[in-house]
Amino acid sequence: MNTPDTTDTTDARASWDGIYAARPVATDPRPNVRLTETVADLPPGDALELGCGEGGDTLWLARQGWRVTAVDVSAVAVERLTTLARSLGLGDRVTAERHDLGASFPEGPEGGFDLVTAHYLHTPHALDRATALRRAAHALRPGGRLLVVDHGSTAPWSWNQDPDAYYPSPQEVADGIGLDPAAWTVERADAPRRTATGPDGTTAEVTDHVLVVRRTAAA
């Protein structure tokens, strides 16, 4: 078992707190299109969002009737989402918690979650993503789904402009999580493109790497 680097955990929290504190408070954050297209036809239940940020996905899920546990390393993001959910009358469906996924993981409801989402869970700080996603998959109840959406290309406004950046394919991400195929099934692993809008309003075509894994049985 890896021992969490408490120095980097502190740095990550401070860094992301600073990023969110520098942004205006979001009053109508939008959900990610890969979430809405994947979840729209699913019956609502218990959901977990890893890296909730401004809360667009969490609030959309809550409006669809889901009970959502939303986590982020930033206390600023968590506090803002809690306040916004209450102001929208969704406070009874949203529980926002601060977690550094390399050091702690939220407790789920009895029996597990019906959905775990992780959109663009990338960070310049140390994070064992494979372990976090494996834990997320194990937090699902049978029939539940893990939705992982990663960057598949570099947007002009990305903090990482390394021309040699490598984006693992969805299947590579699935292989890295290392789930038993007798209990988890890959339902989707593809790389759709879309037009995205950056913080300054400019647009660009980007690639998403989309992975959907369904838990079919108890491990």
Order of alpha helices (4+ residues) and beta strands (2+ residues): alpha-alpha-beta-alpha-beta-alpha-beta-beta-alpha-beta-alpha-beta-beta-beta
